[in-house]
């Protein structure tokens, strides 16, 4: 298939980040959320440069040699387009931030700087610096150093120019790393009644520069923020004498030395210092050298202080109605399947299931996969308690979960100290499936139950990520989960265990083939003029083979309804299609993270929830699983939720061939904001009336 029939993956991703920016720009979104969306946009872009821009540059260096990469036809053209798009978005970002600052001032929230402090605030800032900041900074006089010190990827730095009024020639350069991680980025100042004055940590340091450098005799200081983004790829070496863990640890150390892929700086920075930094970092003008405003690392703004007037009652997670009156989650699951729709339903039910298993004297074994865990993980706490109670506990901990590698290495140590068996991955395959199987003695037999989820076992993100988790004791589902764990526990023997999975769709073996077979069935049906429909909900859709198959379906007349949050590479309106592909993206308060597949199947619908996006990396280079939804009541619930999302005319955008991000607008019809409607739909099943606001 020609790449002309596809949107470039990375340009499509930038279009997604523009949708995040739209939320920051929306005056109907609460101010705290608007600031948070700016933080999300900034954090997304940082990761994009660390991973995707770095990968495109590697492609250019490879010069067409494939290695293990999925090569683009013209990576340099894509990099040029990225540079132009990012600069345009940066201008829009700055415009939105200026508007938000005005709105903050209307609410009597003032973001001040070192030049605008009254006497009381000046005294406070001086004392705060002495007590909380001074011990956490090490100013470096960089001109005297033989090479520029190591610059951390996620940090921001003050580039300081020190001068003496008496001599234009007497100046020095210094660097100060801003210790945001230790101290926090925001400092609340003494403020008049009814007002909130906030200063950024770098401005606290700016104010104190004369004290920091008092012994040098300089009396004039210019200080501007900059940051460096580096290639985040971990290269795993092939040294057979080192263990996999040692290779990950070595890869992490090498990542810190990664090549810079972006340099952002305050456009007011002293020209001499700017030129000096660019030269010492070995950057060229093609290296995404991006001028910006006074503030960088907006990702911290996701944690902006909560100084806002109280909003109406917020939506809070509630217990699934089937579990509300049950003494034990386990007893319900052994009788029937339960589908949790997070974050509407409480993730606490998953924790309860694991705690019950940890304490149940009849439970013998718990096996679970873990990809990204919460900082003080209650999931891990339950598993440790199970091990202490004599259960066999097996945790598949994916050490290569990007940006969570160090956390997972630490969790590995904690778990192993408690007697938990930790599996650390499979060569060349990331384990991304979200699976759990619990084995329990009941009389003379062993019964099994557990869950399959679309999202991580992370109670922190479960409050903001929209996912589905099927709690089940279905024997054929549990049999397949056991097969996957047999493979994970001894991957060198045979991959046949994965091939023997009959109920779950498993990557890298069967999922792609089974998906193609189900799409083919809809194509065949459409050609006989009968009803043929496919509903697809994903985070990302970029796999060429499956896109080609969807094009074939659209040409045959299959009705395609697609919801994709971020990367979307198909072109939806082609002449050969009997009807355009209906594709939307929903960006709202919760991150739409679930993957759902529904095939009409001649009226006997086949439904799946999955951990896998339709990307080459998921389908060919990861262990993934999709579980069928078999209970009619849950099928109806899942289909209803998908239909609510397809009807969204407030937060949905069309995924069109122009990447326009136009909102779906339905004239004078009722406004349907799918996350609100979904909450109300699920909440009314509890028999209660929700008074939660639209925010």
C-alpha positions as CSV (number, residue, x, y, z in Angstrom):
1,X,0.0,0.0,0.0
2,X,1.4,3.4,-0.9
3,X,2.2,5.8,1.9
4,X,0.2,8.4,-0.1
5,X,-2.9,6.6,1.1
6,X,-1.8,7.1,4.8
7,X,-1.3,10.0,7.1
8,X,2.3,10.1,8.4
9,X,2.2,8.6,11.8
10,X,4.2,11.4,13.5
11,X,2.2,14.2,11.9
12,X,-1.0,12.5,12.9
13,X,0.3,12.4,16.5
14,X,1.0,16.1,16.4
15,X,-2.6,16.6,15.3
16,X,-3.6,14.7,18.5
17,X,-1.5,17.0,20.6
18,X,-3.2,20.0,18.9
19,X,-6.5,18.5,20.2
20,X,-5.1,18.6,23.7
21,X,-4.2,22.3,23.1
22,X,-7.9,22.9,22.0
23,X,-9.0,21.8,25.5
24,X,-6.6,24.3,27.0
25,X,-8.1,26.9,24.8
26,X,-11.7,26.1,25.6
27,X,-13.2,28.8,27.9
28,X,-15.9,26.3,29.1
29,X,-13.2,24.1,30.6
30,X,-12.5,25.0,34.3
31,X,-9.3,27.1,34.7
32,X,-7.5,24.4,36.7
33,X,-8.2,21.9,33.9
34,X,-7.1,24.3,31.2
35,X,-3.7,24.7,32.9
36,X,-3.5,20.9,33.3
37,X,-4.1,20.5,29.5
38,X,-1.2,22.8,28.8
39,X,0.9,20.6,31.1
40,X,-0.2,17.5,29.3
41,X,0.5,19.1,25.9
42,X,4.1,20.0,27.1
43,X,4.7,16.5,28.6
44,X,3.4,14.8,25.5
45,X,5.7,16.9,23.3
46,X,8.7,16.1,25.5
47,X,8.1,12.3,25.1
48,X,7.5,12.8,21.4
49,X,10.9,14.4,20.9
50,X,12.6,11.8,23.2
51,X,11.2,8.9,21.3
52,X,9.8,9.7,17.8
53,X,12.1,12.6,16.7
54,X,15.0,10.6,18.0
55,X,13.9,7.6,16.0
56,X,13.5,9.6,12.8
57,X,17.0,10.9,13.2
58,X,18.3,7.3,13.7
59,X,16.5,6.3,10.5
60,X,18.4,9.1,8.6
61,X,21.7,7.8,10.2
62,X,20.8,4.2,9.1
63,X,20.4,5.5,5.6
64,X,17.7,2.9,4.7
65,X,19.2,0.0,6.5
66,X,16.2,-1.4,8.4
67,X,17.7,-2.9,11.6
68,X,14.6,-3.5,13.7
69,X,12.9,-0.3,12.7
70,X,9.7,0.3,10.8
71,X,11.2,2.8,8.3
72,X,9.4,5.9,7.0
73,X,9.9,6.7,3.3
74,X,11.3,10.1,3.9
75,X,12.2,10.7,7.5
76,X,13.9,14.1,6.8
77,X,10.7,15.5,5.2
78,X,8.8,14.4,8.2
79,X,11.3,16.0,10.6
80,X,11.0,19.3,8.6
81,X,7.2,19.1,8.9
82,X,7.5,18.4,12.6
83,X,9.7,21.4,13.1
84,X,7.2,23.7,11.3
85,X,4.2,22.2,13.1
86,X,5.8,22.4,16.6
87,X,6.7,26.0,16.1
88,X,3.1,26.8,15.1
89,X,1.8,25.0,18.1
90,X,4.3,26.8,20.3
91,X,2.9,30.1,19.2
92,X,-0.7,28.9,19.9
93,X,0.5,27.5,23.3
94,X,1.9,30.9,24.2
95,X,-1.2,32.7,23.1
96,X,-3.4,30.4,25.2
97,X,-1.1,30.8,28.3
98,X,-1.4,34.6,28.0
99,X,-5.2,34.3,28.0
100,X,-5.1,31.9,31.0
101,X,-2.9,34.4,32.9
102,X,-5.6,37.1,32.4
103,X,-8.3,34.6,33.6
104,X,-6.1,33.8,36.7
105,X,-5.9,37.5,37.5
106,X,-9.7,37.8,37.3
107,X,-9.8,35.1,40.0
108,X,-7.2,37.0,42.0
109,X,-4.6,34.4,41.4
110,X,-1.3,36.1,40.4
111,X,1.8,34.3,39.0
112,X,4.5,36.8,40.0
113,X,8.2,37.0,39.5
114,X,11.3,38.1,41.3
115,X,10.9,41.7,40.1
116,X,7.4,42.3,41.5
117,X,7.7,41.2,45.1
118,X,6.7,43.5,48.0
119,X,8.9,43.8,51.1
120,X,7.1,41.0,53.0
121,X,7.3,38.7,50.0
122,X,11.0,39.5,49.4
123,X,11.8,38.6,53.0
124,X,9.8,35.3,52.6
125,X,11.6,34.4,49.4
126,X,15.0,35.1,51.0
127,X,14.1,32.9,54.0
128,X,12.5,30.2,51.8
129,X,15.7,30.1,49.6
130,X,17.9,29.7,52.7
131,X,15.8,27.0,54.3
132,X,14.6,24.9,51.3
133,X,16.6,25.7,48.2
134,X,20.2,26.6,48.8
135,X,21.3,23.1,49.9
136,X,19.7,21.7,46.7
137,X,21.6,23.7,44.1
138,X,25.2,23.6,42.9
139,X,26.0,26.6,40.7
140,X,28.6,25.7,38.0
141,X,30.9,28.2,36.4
142,X,31.0,26.5,33.0
143,X,33.7,28.4,31.2
144,X,36.4,26.9,33.3
145,X,35.2,23.4,32.8
146,X,36.9,21.3,30.1
147,X,33.4,20.0,28.9
148,X,29.8,21.0,29.6
149,X,28.5,19.1,32.6
150,X,25.9,16.3,32.1
151,X,22.5,18.0,31.6
152,X,19.5,16.0,32.8
153,X,16.8,15.3,30.2
154,X,13.8,16.2,32.4
155,X,15.3,19.2,34.2
156,X,15.3,22.9,33.5
157,X,18.4,25.1,33.9
158,X,19.1,28.8,34.6
159,X,21.8,30.1,32.3
160,X,23.3,33.0,34.2
161,X,25.5,35.8,32.8
162,X,27.3,37.7,35.6
163,X,28.8,41.1,34.9
164,X,30.4,44.0,36.7
165,X,29.2,47.5,36.0
166,X,32.8,48.8,36.1
167,X,33.9,46.7,33.1
168,X,32.0,45.5,30.0
169,X,34.7,42.8,29.5
170,X,34.4,41.2,33.0
171,X,31.7,38.6,32.7
172,X,31.2,34.9,33.5
173,X,28.6,32.2,32.6
174,X,27.1,29.9,35.2
175,X,24.5,27.1,35.1
176,X,22.0,26.2,37.9
177,X,19.8,23.2,37.8
178,X,16.3,24.0,39.1
179,X,15.6,21.4,41.9
180,X,11.9,21.1,41.1
181,X,11.8,17.4,41.9
182,X,13.0,18.0,45.5
183,X,11.5,21.4,46.3
184,X,8.5,21.6,44.0
185,X,8.0,24.1,41.1
186,X,5.5,26.4,42.8
187,X,5.9,28.5,45.9
188,X,2.9,30.2,47.5
189,X,3.7,33.7,48.8
190,X,2.2,35.8,51.6
191,X,-0.8,37.4,49.9
192,X,-3.5,40.0,50.7
193,X,-6.8,38.5,51.9
194,X,-8.8,36.9,49.0
195,X,-5.7,36.8,46.8
196,X,-3.2,34.1,45.9
197,X,0.3,35.1,44.8
198,X,2.5,32.3,43.4
199,X,6.2,32.4,42.3
200,X,8.0,29.8,40.3
201,X,11.1,28.1,41.9
202,X,13.4,29.5,39.2
203,X,12.3,33.0,40.1
204,X,13.1,32.4,43.8
205,X,16.6,31.5,42.6
206,X,16.8,34.5,40.3
207,X,15.9,36.8,43.2
208,X,18.7,35.3,45.2
209,X,21.4,35.4,42.6
210,X,23.3,38.3,44.3
211,X,23.5,36.2,47.5
212,X,24.5,33.0,45.6
213,X,27.4,34.7,43.8
214,X,28.2,37.4,46.4
215,X,31.8,36.3,46.8
216,X,32.6,37.0,43.1
217,X,31.9,40.7,43.3
218,X,29.5,40.8,40.3
219,X,26.6,43.3,40.5
220,X,24.6,42.5,37.4
221,X,22.9,39.3,36.5
222,X,20.9,38.0,33.5
223,X,19.3,34.6,34.0
224,X,17.2,32.7,31.5
225,X,15.7,29.2,31.4
226,X,16.6,26.5,29.0
227,X,16.1,22.8,28.7
228,X,17.6,19.9,26.6
229,X,15.5,16.9,25.4
230,X,17.5,13.8,24.6
231,X,17.1,10.5,22.7
232,X,15.4,8.2,25.2
233,X,16.0,4.9,23.3
234,X,17.6,2.2,25.4
235,X,20.1,0.2,23.5
236,X,20.4,-3.3,24.9
237,X,23.8,-4.7,24.2
238,X,24.5,-8.3,23.1
239,X,27.1,-9.1,25.8
240,X,26.2,-12.7,26.7
241,X,28.1,-12.4,30.0
242,X,25.7,-9.8,31.4
243,X,22.2,-10.5,32.7
244,X,19.1,-8.9,31.3
245,X,18.7,-6.7,34.4
246,X,22.4,-5.5,34.0
247,X,21.7,-4.7,30.4
248,X,18.7,-2.6,31.3
249,X,20.7,-0.8,34.0
250,X,23.5,-0.2,31.5
251,X,21.0,1.0,28.9
252,X,19.5,3.5,31.5
253,X,23.0,4.9,32.2
254,X,23.7,5.2,28.5
255,X,20.2,6.9,28.0
256,X,21.4,9.7,30.3
257,X,24.2,10.4,27.7
258,X,21.7,10.3,24.8
259,X,22.1,12.7,22.0
260,X,20.2,16.0,22.3
261,X,17.2,16.1,19.9
262,X,15.8,19.5,21.0
263,X,17.0,22.6,22.7
264,X,14.5,25.1,24.1
265,X,15.4,28.4,25.5
266,X,14.1,31.8,26.6
267,X,14.2,34.0,23.5
268,X,15.5,36.8,25.7
269,X,18.6,34.8,26.6
270,X,22.0,36.6,26.2
271,X,23.2,35.9,22.6
272,X,26.7,35.1,23.7
273,X,25.6,32.5,26.3
274,X,23.1,31.0,23.7
275,X,25.9,30.6,21.1
276,X,28.2,29.1,23.8
277,X,25.6,26.5,24.8
278,X,24.7,25.5,21.3
279,X,28.4,25.1,20.4
280,X,29.2,23.1,23.6
281,X,26.2,20.8,23.1
282,X,27.4,20.1,19.5
283,X,24.0,21.2,18.1
284,X,23.3,22.5,14.6
285,X,20.5,24.6,13.3
286,X,18.7,21.4,12.2
287,X,18.6,20.2,15.8
288,X,15.2,21.7,16.8
289,X,16.6,24.8,18.5
290,X,13.4,26.3,19.6
291,X,13.0,29.8,21.1
292,X,10.2,30.2,23.7
293,X,9.0,32.3,26.5
294,X,10.2,32.8,30.0
295,X,8.7,29.5,31.4
296,X,9.7,26.0,30.3
297,X,8.8,22.5,31.6
298,X,5.1,23.2,31.6
299,X,4.5,19.5,32.5
300,X,4.8,20.7,36.1
301,X,1.7,22.7,35.6
302,X,-0.3,19.5,35.7
303,X,0.2,19.9,39.4
304,X,-0.6,23.7,39.6
305,X,-1.6,24.6,43.2
306,X,-5.3,24.2,43.9
307,X,-6.1,27.8,44.7
308,X,-9.3,28.0,42.7
309,X,-12.8,28.8,43.8
310,X,-14.6,25.5,44.6
311,X,-16.3,24.1,41.5
312,X,-19.6,22.3,41.6
313,X,-19.5,18.7,43.0
314,X,-17.1,16.7,41.0
315,X,-17.8,13.2,39.6
316,X,-16.3,10.6,41.9
317,X,-15.8,6.8,41.2
318,X,-18.5,4.5,42.6
319,X,-18.6,0.8,43.4
320,X,-20.0,-1.4,40.6
321,X,-23.7,-2.2,41.5
322,X,-23.1,-6.0,41.4
323,X,-20.4,-5.5,44.1
324,X,-22.0,-2.9,46.3
325,X,-23.8,-5.3,48.7
326,X,-21.4,-8.2,48.3
327,X,-19.2,-9.0,51.3
328,X,-16.5,-10.3,49.0
329,X,-15.8,-9.5,45.4
330,X,-14.5,-13.0,44.9
331,X,-17.9,-14.6,45.6
332,X,-19.6,-12.5,42.9
333,X,-16.9,-13.2,40.3
334,X,-17.3,-16.9,40.9
335,X,-20.9,-16.6,40.0
336,X,-20.9,-14.1,37.1
337,X,-18.6,-11.8,35.0
338,X,-18.4,-8.2,36.1
339,X,-17.1,-5.4,33.8
340,X,-15.6,-2.4,35.6
341,X,-15.7,0.8,33.5
342,X,-12.9,2.9,34.9
343,X,-12.8,5.7,36.2
344,X,-16.5,5.7,36.6
345,X,-16.4,2.5,38.6
346,X,-13.9,2.3,41.5
347,X,-10.6,0.6,40.9
348,X,-10.8,-0.3,44.6
349,X,-12.7,-3.5,43.6
350,X,-9.6,-4.8,41.8
351,X,-7.5,-4.1,45.0
352,X,-10.3,-5.8,47.1
353,X,-10.1,-8.9,44.8
354,X,-6.3,-9.2,45.3
355,X,-6.5,-8.5,49.1
356,X,-9.2,-11.2,49.5
357,X,-7.0,-13.6,47.6
358,X,-4.0,-12.7,49.8
359,X,-6.0,-13.5,53.0
360,X,-8.0,-16.5,51.7
361,X,-6.5,-19.7,53.2
362,X,-7.8,-21.7,50.2
363,X,-6.0,-19.5,47.6
364,X,-2.8,-21.2,46.5
365,X,-1.5,-19.0,43.6
366,X,-1.7,-15.5,42.2
367,X,-0.1,-14.7,38.8
368,X,-0.3,-11.2,37.4
369,X,1.3,-8.9,34.8
370,X,2.5,-5.4,35.7
371,X,3.6,-2.7,33.3
372,X,3.2,0.7,35.0
373,X,2.6,0.8,38.8
374,X,1.5,3.6,41.1
375,X,4.3,5.1,43.3
376,X,2.9,3.5,46.5
377,X,1.2,0.6,44.8
378,X,-1.6,-1.0,46.8
379,X,-1.5,-3.8,44.1
380,X,2.1,-4.6,45.1
381,X,1.1,-4.4,48.8
382,X,-1.6,-7.0,48.3
383,X,0.8,-9.3,46.4
384,X,3.5,-9.0,49.1
385,X,0.9,-9.8,51.8
386,X,-0.1,-12.9,49.7
387,X,3.5,-14.0,49.6
388,X,3.8,-13.5,53.3
389,X,0.7,-15.7,53.8
390,X,2.4,-18.6,52.0
391,X,0.8,-18.2,48.5
392,X,2.8,-18.7,45.3
393,X,3.0,-15.2,43.8
394,X,4.3,-14.7,40.3
395,X,4.6,-11.2,38.9
396,X,5.5,-10.6,35.3
397,X,7.2,-7.1,35.6
398,X,8.0,-5.5,32.3
399,X,11.4,-3.8,32.8
400,X,11.2,-2.1,29.4
401,X,8.1,-0.1,30.1
402,X,9.3,3.1,28.7
403,X,10.2,5.8,31.3
404,X,9.2,3.3,34.0
405,X,12.3,1.2,33.7
406,X,14.0,2.5,36.9
407,X,10.7,2.2,38.9
408,X,10.2,-1.4,37.8
409,X,13.8,-2.3,38.7
410,X,13.1,-1.0,42.2
411,X,9.8,-2.9,42.4
412,X,11.7,-6.1,41.3
413,X,14.0,-5.8,44.3
414,X,11.1,-5.1,46.7
415,X,9.1,-8.1,45.5
416,X,12.0,-10.5,45.4
417,X,12.9,-9.6,49.0
418,X,9.4,-10.7,50.0
419,X,9.6,-14.0,48.3
420,X,7.7,-13.1,45.1
421,X,8.8,-14.8,41.9
422,X,9.5,-12.0,39.4
423,X,9.5,-12.6,35.7
424,X,11.4,-9.9,33.8
425,X,10.3,-10.2,30.2
426,X,10.9,-12.1,27.0
427,X,13.7,-11.3,24.5
428,X,12.5,-9.0,21.7
429,X,8.9,-9.0,23.1
430,X,7.5,-6.5,25.6
431,X,4.8,-7.9,27.8
432,X,1.9,-5.4,27.6
433,X,-1.1,-7.7,28.3
434,X,-3.0,-6.9,31.6
435,X,-3.8,-10.3,33.1
436,X,-4.4,-12.0,36.4
437,X,-5.2,-15.6,37.4
438,X,-5.9,-16.7,41.0
439,X,-6.1,-20.4,41.9
440,X,-8.2,-21.5,44.8
441,X,-8.9,-24.9,46.4
442,X,-12.6,-25.7,46.7
443,X,-13.1,-29.2,48.1
444,X,-11.1,-31.6,45.9
445,X,-10.8,-29.3,42.9
446,X,-9.0,-26.1,41.9
447,X,-11.1,-23.2,40.7
448,X,-9.6,-20.2,38.9
449,X,-10.7,-16.6,38.5
450,X,-9.0,-13.2,37.8
451,X,-9.3,-10.4,35.2
452,X,-8.3,-9.1,31.8
453,X,-7.9,-5.3,31.6
454,X,-7.3,-2.6,28.9
455,X,-5.3,-0.5,31.4
456,X,-2.5,-0.6,33.8
457,X,-2.8,-1.9,37.4
458,X,-2.2,1.6,38.7
459,X,-4.7,3.0,41.2
460,X,-3.4,6.6,40.5
461,X,-4.0,6.6,36.8
462,X,-7.2,4.6,37.2
463,X,-8.9,7.8,38.5
464,X,-8.2,9.6,35.2
465,X,-7.8,6.9,32.5
466,X,-11.0,5.5,30.9
467,X,-10.5,1.7,30.7
468,X,-12.4,-1.5,30.9
469,X,-11.5,-4.4,33.2
470,X,-13.3,-7.8,33.0
471,X,-13.4,-9.7,36.3
472,X,-14.2,-13.3,35.4
473,X,-14.0,-17.0,36.4
474,X,-14.7,-18.2,32.8
475,X,-12.8,-21.4,32.5
476,X,-11.6,-21.0,28.9
477,X,-10.4,-17.5,29.6
478,X,-8.5,-18.7,32.6
479,X,-7.1,-21.6,30.6
480,X,-5.6,-19.2,28.1
481,X,-4.2,-16.9,30.8
482,X,-2.5,-20.0,32.2
483,X,-1.0,-20.8,28.8
484,X,0.4,-17.3,28.5
485,X,2.0,-17.6,32.0
486,X,3.5,-21.0,31.1
487,X,5.1,-19.3,28.1
488,X,6.3,-16.3,30.2
489,X,7.8,-18.6,32.9
490,X,9.8,-20.5,30.3
491,X,9.9,-18.6,27.0
492,X,13.0,-20.5,25.8
493,X,11.1,-23.8,25.5
494,X,8.3,-23.2,23.1
495,X,5.9,-20.5,21.9
496,X,3.3,-23.3,21.4
497,X,1.5,-22.3,24.6
498,X,0.6,-19.0,23.0
499,X,-0.5,-20.7,19.8
500,X,-2.8,-23.0,21.8
501,X,-4.9,-20.0,23.1
502,X,-8.4,-20.6,21.8
503,X,-10.5,-17.9,23.5
504,X,-8.2,-14.9,24.0
505,X,-6.7,-13.2,20.9
506,X,-3.0,-13.2,21.6
507,X,-0.1,-11.3,20.1
508,X,2.3,-11.9,18.5
509,X,0.8,-15.1,17.1
510,X,-2.9,-15.0,16.4
511,X,-4.4,-11.6,17.0
512,X,-3.6,-10.1,13.6
513,X,-4.8,-13.2,11.7
514,X,-8.0,-13.4,13.8
515,X,-8.8,-9.7,13.2
516,X,-8.3,-10.0,9.5
517,X,-10.6,-13.1,9.5
518,X,-13.3,-11.2,11.3
519,X,-13.0,-8.2,8.9
520,X,-13.1,-10.6,5.9
521,X,-16.3,-12.0,7.2
522,X,-17.9,-8.5,7.3
523,X,-16.6,-7.8,3.8
524,X,-18.1,-11.1,2.5
525,X,-21.4,-10.1,4.2
526,X,-21.4,-6.6,2.7
527,X,-20.9,-8.1,-0.8
528,X,-24.2,-10.0,-0.4
529,X,-25.9,-6.6,0.4
530,X,-26.5,-7.7,4.0
531,X,-25.8,-5.6,7.1
532,X,-22.0,-5.5,7.9
533,X,-20.6,-3.3,10.6
534,X,-17.4,-2.9,12.6
535,X,-16.9,-0.7,15.7
536,X,-13.2,0.0,16.7
537,X,-12.0,2.0,19.6
538,X,-8.2,2.4,20.1
539,X,-5.5,4.7,21.3
540,X,-3.6,4.5,18.0
541,X,-4.3,3.0,14.5
542,X,-1.2,2.9,12.3
543,X,-0.7,-0.7,11.2
544,X,-0.6,-0.7,7.4
545,X,-1.9,-4.2,6.9
546,X,-5.0,-3.7,9.0
547,X,-5.6,-0.2,7.5
548,X,-5.5,-1.8,4.1
549,X,-8.0,-4.3,5.2
550,X,-10.3,-1.6,6.6
551,X,-10.0,0.2,3.2
552,X,-11.1,-3.1,1.6
553,X,-14.1,-3.2,4.0
554,X,-15.1,0.4,3.2
555,X,-14.9,-0.3,-0.5
556,X,-17.2,-3.3,0.0
557,X,-19.7,-1.2,1.9
558,X,-19.0,-2.3,5.5
559,X,-20.1,0.4,7.9
560,X,-17.0,1.5,9.9
561,X,-17.3,3.4,13.1
562,X,-13.9,4.3,14.6
563,X,-12.9,6.1,17.8
564,X,-9.2,6.8,18.1
565,X,-7.6,9.1,20.7
566,X,-4.2,9.8,19.2
567,X,-2.4,8.4,16.1
568,X,-4.8,7.8,13.2
569,X,-3.1,7.0,9.9
570,X,-6.1,6.0,7.6
571,X,-7.5,8.5,5.1
572,X,-11.3,8.3,5.6
573,X,-12.8,9.8,2.5
574,X,-11.7,8.0,-0.7
575,X,-13.6,7.8,-3.9
576,X,-13.6,4.0,-3.9
577,X,-15.3,3.8,-0.5
578,X,-19.1,3.1,-0.7
579,X,-19.3,5.4,2.4
580,X,-16.6,7.4,4.2
581,X,-15.1,5.9,7.3
582,X,-16.8,7.5,10.3
583,X,-13.9,8.3,12.6
584,X,-13.7,10.6,15.6
585,X,-11.4,11.4,18.5
586,X,-12.6,12.3,22.0
587,X,-10.4,14.5,24.2
588,X,-11.9,15.4,27.6
589,X,-11.2,15.3,31.3
590,X,-10.5,11.6,31.3
591,X,-7.9,10.0,29.0
592,X,-9.7,7.6,26.7
593,X,-7.4,4.6,27.0
594,X,-9.7,1.6,26.3
595,X,-9.5,-0.7,23.2
596,X,-12.8,-2.2,22.1
597,X,-13.6,-4.2,19.0
598,X,-17.2,-5.1,17.9
599,X,-18.0,-7.1,14.8
600,X,-21.6,-7.4,13.6
601,X,-21.1,-11.0,12.6
602,X,-24.4,-11.6,11.0
603,X,-26.3,-10.2,14.1
604,X,-24.4,-12.4,16.6
605,X,-22.0,-9.7,17.6
606,X,-18.4,-10.6,18.6
607,X,-17.0,-8.2,21.2
608,X,-13.6,-7.9,22.6
609,X,-11.7,-5.6,25.0
610,X,-7.9,-5.5,24.5
611,X,-4.6,-4.1,25.7
612,X,-3.4,-3.8,22.1
613,X,-3.5,-0.9,19.7
614,X,-3.4,-1.5,16.0
615,X,0.3,-0.7,15.6
616,X,3.2,-2.9,14.3
617,X,4.8,-2.7,17.8
618,X,1.8,-4.1,19.6
619,X,0.8,-6.7,17.1
620,X,4.2,-8.1,16.2
621,X,6.6,-7.2,19.0
622,X,4.5,-7.5,22.2
623,X,2.6,-10.0,24.3
624,X,-0.9,-8.6,24.1
625,X,-4.4,-10.1,24.8
626,X,-8.0,-9.4,23.8
627,X,-10.8,-11.1,25.7
628,X,-14.2,-11.8,24.3
629,X,-17.2,-10.3,26.1
630,X,-19.7,-13.2,26.4
631,X,-22.4,-12.1,28.8
632,X,-25.4,-10.4,27.1
633,X,-25.9,-7.8,29.8
634,X,-22.2,-6.7,29.6
635,X,-22.3,-6.8,25.8
636,X,-25.3,-4.4,25.9
637,X,-23.6,-2.1,28.4
638,X,-20.3,-2.0,26.3
639,X,-22.2,-1.3,23.1
640,X,-24.3,1.4,24.7
641,X,-21.1,3.2,25.9
642,X,-19.6,3.0,22.5
643,X,-22.8,4.4,21.0
644,X,-22.8,7.3,23.5
645,X,-19.2,8.1,22.4
646,X,-20.1,8.0,18.8
647,X,-23.0,10.5,19.5
648,X,-20.6,12.9,21.3
649,X,-21.1,16.4,19.9
650,X,-19.2,18.4,22.5
651,X,-15.8,16.8,22.9
652,X,-15.5,14.7,19.7
653,X,-13.5,15.9,16.7
654,X,-13.7,14.5,13.2
655,X,-10.6,12.6,12.1
656,X,-10.5,13.9,8.5
657,X,-7.9,13.8,5.8
658,X,-7.0,17.5,6.4
659,X,-6.1,17.0,10.1
660,X,-8.4,19.9,10.8
661,X,-9.6,18.8,14.2
662,X,-13.1,20.2,13.6
663,X,-15.5,19.5,16.4
664,X,-18.5,17.3,15.7
665,X,-21.5,19.6,15.8
666,X,-25.0,18.4,15.4
667,X,-27.1,21.6,14.9
668,X,-29.8,22.2,17.5
669,X,-29.7,18.6,18.8
670,X,-29.2,17.9,22.5
671,X,-25.6,18.4,23.6
672,X,-24.0,15.0,24.3
673,X,-20.7,15.1,26.2
674,X,-19.9,11.4,26.3
675,X,-18.0,11.2,29.5
676,X,-20.8,12.9,31.4
677,X,-23.4,10.8,29.7
678,X,-21.4,7.6,30.4
679,X,-21.2,8.5,34.1
680,X,-24.9,9.1,34.3
681,X,-25.7,5.9,32.3
682,X,-23.6,3.8,34.7
683,X,-24.6,5.7,37.8
684,X,-28.3,5.2,37.3
685,X,-27.7,1.4,37.3
686,X,-26.8,1.8,41.0
687,X,-30.4,3.0,41.6
688,X,-29.2,6.4,42.8
689,X,-29.5,9.8,41.3
690,X,-26.3,11.6,40.3
691,X,-25.9,15.3,41.1
692,X,-22.4,15.4,39.7
693,X,-21.7,18.5,37.7
694,X,-20.5,18.5,34.1
695,X,-17.1,19.3,35.3
